[in-house]
Amino acid sequence: MFTTLSTLTWLAMSGCGLKGVLPGGPVLSRTELQRFGATTPSPAMYTGPSLVPFPVIPLQGFGLQYATDVVFVSRHPDWGMHEYAKLDLPDTSIWIAKDTARSGEQTIVADVEGLETWMPEIPAPRIQAPIQIQDQSHGDRIDITLRYENPLGQTTEIWAKGTMPAKAPMKRNGNTMGHSKDKVAAVLDLERFGSQIKGGIRIDGQEQKFDRVLGLVPFRFLLRQTQGGVVVSNFRQTPTPNGFLLTRPSPKSPDWPTRAQERWLWDGMTATHDNGVARFDYRFVGGGLSQITVRQHGLDTPTFELVMEPALPDLSRPFNGRHTVDFVMHVNGQRGHGLGTLTAYWDDATTVHVAFTPSTPHWLADRPMLSRIEFGVQGVVDQRTIRTGG
């Protein structure tokens, strides 16, 4: 049950026409989900052999759980939301600061060595810089202070004290609130969500006022959430004896915020890679992608799953026409948080496209993407996924 303050916030938001920003429930019933239980092969009729000896990766999935997530919304002219999140891994915990500009773009600040190669699948702008942290939290009691320089070089100091809610909210399908709209098509699981928190934020020595819901309640929240979905991407695949090397970014498009050399293993059914934070399993049926699973280290439940029915066609082989498949997105064991279609088609003899078209919920539906996959010489494949639409 929410605290009194949380209930006041919830009711205020519900009563002022802001229902569109509130969390929802699953977008499919249990019965509707059953058709995604066993993916069938694509019915595509192929017109030629495989152009490469490895599976083609058309989409970049991601998944990440924040054990603690403090969210402030200030009235600062440069910044809207300020987010301070703790990522728990088996051998360490990492705090990151995410400041959201008025344009909606988020920038990560973290004190992580080699930040551009850390979780390189997420193409967020990032700055490696010290974060002075005092974390005196214990159990569900949160007590933190942080000091760092934000992306504009402004000294930022925050403090937060509160209690993590003991139970999950009734509806956990969280709204992405328009953030990183040009880079991410994500679904959320709000495992905990409440406003029993006090805090403050000072930027360049100036205390910042909080936005207020209906002028009543300061806009500050305490969450435990998991994010997962599909991101814009830019990489090259080249063959190796037991799989492929995935290079971020592709040399054809070198302007990119992250970099990596990833050796993926391929056993004929599943392509696998572990980046030290999460393991990625791409399952193929009849040569076509059928499921993406992301598992964060230290968690038993998959962080993110994207399941298709039927599978996509084998994108390494030419085929005629356009083939559309349905997909469903699960996050942190919460099934059916997103729905949409994927459509694959060849443009010419060396280029195949995959259109990612989410349909529900509405905060996912407005983030369509398009992947362009080009086959070059000596078994080289260049992939680029861009945001389309508004």
N, C-alpha and C positions, 0 to 999 in steps of 0.2 A: 504494500500500500504506500502511496506517495505521502510525503510529509505535507503539513498544512500549506507551507510555502509552495511546494511543487504543485499541489492541487490548485492553488490560486493561480499560478502561472498557466497551468494546463487549461483551466476554465476560461481564463482571460483570453488566451490565444484562440480557443474554440469559439468564443463569443464575438470575436471582432473580425470575422471573415478571413481568418488566417488558417482555416482547416487544411488548405493546400500544403502547408509546411509541416503538418503534424505527421508522426509515424503512422503507418498503416499495417495491415496484416498481410499474409501470403496472397499472391495474386492468382493462385490456382488452388482448387480443392484437392483433397487427398485422392479422390477418384480421378480427377483430371491429371494429377501427377503420375498416375500409374503407366500412362503411355510412354513415359520417359524411362521406364524401368529396364528395358533391354533394347539397346540401339540396333537397328537393322542396317545393312549395307545400303549405300546409295544405289539407285536404279540407273545411274548414268551409263550410257553406252559409249565406250572409249573408241577413239579413232587412231590410236597409236600407242607405242610403248612408253615407259617411264623415261623422262628426260634426265633424271638424277637418281642415284642409288640410295637416297635417304628420304624420310618423310618431310613434306613441305609444311612449314609452320605459318598458317595464315593470320593468326591472332595472338596477341600477347596478353595472357591473363596475369592477374596479380591478386594477392591476398595478404592482409596484415591485421593483427589484433593489437589494440592498445589496452593494456591492463588498467591504466588510469588515463583519463583524458579530461583535462580542465579546459573549458571553453568560456571565453569572455567576448562580449561584443561592446566595443567602446564607441565613443563619438569623435574619435580622432579624425582629422580631415584626410589623412593618408591611408588609414587602416580601418577595416571593419571588424573582422573576427580575429582573435588571438587564441591559439590553441597550444596547449602544453601536454604532451603525451609521453607516457612511459611504455616502452617496448620491452617485455620480459623475454629473455632467452635462457636456455638452460644454465649458462655459465656467467651471465651478466644481465644488467638492466641498463637501458639507454634512454635518456630523456631527449626529446627533440622539441623545438619551437617551430610553429607554423603560423606565419602572419599572412593574412589575406588582404590584398589591396582592394580598394574600392572597385576595381575592374573585375574582381573575382579570382585573380591569380594568386595562388598560394606559393610561398617560398619557404623551403625548409632550412633551418639553421640547426646544425648538430656538431658536436665535438667528436667526430668519428674520423679516424685516419683513412685517407683515400676515399672521401665521401662520394666522389663521382663514380666510383666502382661499387658502392654499397647499395644493395637492392637496385641494380641498374635497370631493371625492367620498368621501374616507375620513373617517367620522364619529367619529374618536377624540378624546377630550378632549385638549386641548393647551394648553401654557403657553409664551408667548414670553418667553425669559429668556436672559441671557448664558451661554455655555458657554466656559470657558477651556480651550483645547485646545493641547497640544503634540504634534504628530504628526511623529515622526522615522522613520516607516516608509519602507522602501525595497524595492520589488519585493514578494516574498512574505514579507519580514521585517516584522512588525508591532511598532511601539514607540510607544505613546500614553499620555498622561496627560490626564485631564479633571477639571474642577472646576465644579460647578453646584449650584443649589438644586433639590431634588426637589419633587414636587407638595405635600408637607407642609411645605415650607420648610426642610428639613433640608439643611445643607451636605454635599454628597456629593463625595468625591474617589476616583478610581480610577486604577489603572495597569495596563497589560497589555503583555507582550512575548511574542512567539511567532512561529511560522512557519506560514504558510498551507499546507495540504497541496498537494502537486504534482499529485495526480490526484483525480478525482471518486470518491466511494464507489460501491460496486457497486449500491446501492439509494438512489435520490435522492428518493423520494416522502415528504417529511418530515411528521412529526406536528406539528400546531399546539399541542399540549400544553394545550388547554383555555383558551388566552388569548383575550380579547375575544370570548368565546362569544356574547355578546348582540348583537354588532354585525357580525361577519364570518363568512362561510362561505368559507374559503380553502383552496387547495392550495399546496404548496411544492415548489421544486426546490432540494435541497441540493447545489449545484454543487461545493462544498468543505465538508468537515466533519472536524474533528479536535480533539484536546485537547493538542497540543504548545504549551502556552501557560502562562505564569506571570502572576500578577496579584494585586491586592489591592483592597479597597474599604473606605473609611472614611466613616462617617455621623455627623455632628455630633461629629467628633473621635474616635469609637470605632471601632477596627478590627473588621471583621465577619468572623465565621467562615463558611466555605463549607459548604454541604451536601456530603455525600460519597456516592458511589455504593457501596452495600454497606459503608459506613464506610471505604472504601479510597482512592478517588480524588476530589479536589476537583471539584465540579461547575462547571467552567468550560470553555468551548468557543470555538473560532474557526471562523467560517463565512463562506462566500460563498453567499448564498441569494436566491432570487426568490420573491415571494409574489404570488398572484393569486386572484381569485374575485369573489364577490358580497357587497355590504354593505347594511345597512339604509340607507334613503334617505328624503328628504323634499324634494320640489321641485315647482315649477309650470312648465308649458310654456305659452307664449303664441305666437301666430303672428308671423312676420316675413316680409318679401317673399321671401327665399330660404331659409327654414328656420323656426327657432323660437328663442325666448329661453327658456333654462332658468334659473330663479331658485331658489337655495338659501338658506334653506328656503322652503317655501310660506308665504305670509302666513296661511294657515289654521292652521299649526302653527309659530309663530315660535321656539319653544325648541329650539335646535339648535347644536351646537358649531362648525359651519363656515358660511361665507357666500360667495355668488358670484353673478355675473351672467354667464352663458355664452351666447354667440351660436353656435348650431349651424347648420351648412350642410346643405342637403338637395338631392340631385340626382335624386330619384325612386327611387334604389336604396340609397343609403348616406347616413346621417346622421353628420357628422364634427365633432369639436371638439378643439382643442389647448389645454391649460391651462398650457403652458410647461414642464411636466415630462414629460408624456406626451400622445400623440394617441389619441383614441377614435374607432373606426369601428364603427358599428352597421349591419350589412347586412340588407336586407329582401328577401324573395322573395314575390311576390304580395301585397305589403302587410304581410306578417307577419315579425317578427324571426326571422332565421336564424342570425346570428353576431355576437358581440361580440369585437372585437380591440383590445387596448391595446398601444401601442408606446412605450416609454420613450425619450426623446431620447438619442442617442449609442449605441444598441444596434441591431444589425442584426436580431436575432431578436425576434419578438413577445414581449412580457413575459407576456401572458395572452391566451388564446382560449377562448371558450365557443361550441360548435357544436351546433346543434339538428337533429333529423331526426324528422319533417318540420319545416318552419317553424311557429312559432306562428301562429294566426289573425291577421288584420288587426284589431288591437284598437280601431281607430277606427270599426269597423263592428259593429253588433249581429249576433249569431248565436245559434242555439239550441244547447243542450246543453253538455257539457263536452268539451274537446279536450286530450288529453295527448300530449306529445312527449318524446322522449328527448334528453338532452344529455350531452356529454362536455367535460371541461376539460383544456386543455393549458397548461403553464407553462414559459416559457423554452425552447421547442422540445422539451420532454419531453412526449410525447403520452400522453394517457390517464391523467392523475393523479387524475381525479375523474369520477363518473358519477351520473346521477339523472334525474328527470323534471320537467317543467313542465306545469301544468294550468291552462287558461284557461276562464273561465266568467263570464257576466253575472249580476249580482245583481238589478238592476232596470234601468230605461231609461237611467240615467245612470251606472251603476257596474259596472265589470268588474274581476275579480280574476285574479291569476296566482299560483298556489302553486308555490314552489320547494322540491322534495323531493329532496335528495341521498341516495344510497343506499350509496356506497362511495368511499373507505375509511371506516372507522368514525369517524375523527375529523372527517370531513366530514358523515357521515350524521346526526350529532346536532345539526345546525344548520339545520333547515328555516326557511323564511321565507314570508311572504305579502304580496303587493303589492295595494294597493287603489287603483284609478284612477277618479277622479270627473271627469265632464264638466260644466263650468259654462257660464255665458253668455259670449258673444263669443269663442268658441274657446279658452277657458281649460281646462286639464287639470291637476288636482292629483294627485300620486302620493305614496304613502307605503308603504314596505316595512318590515315589522316582523318581529322574530324570533318564531317560534311554537314550541310544544312546551316541553320542560323547560329 
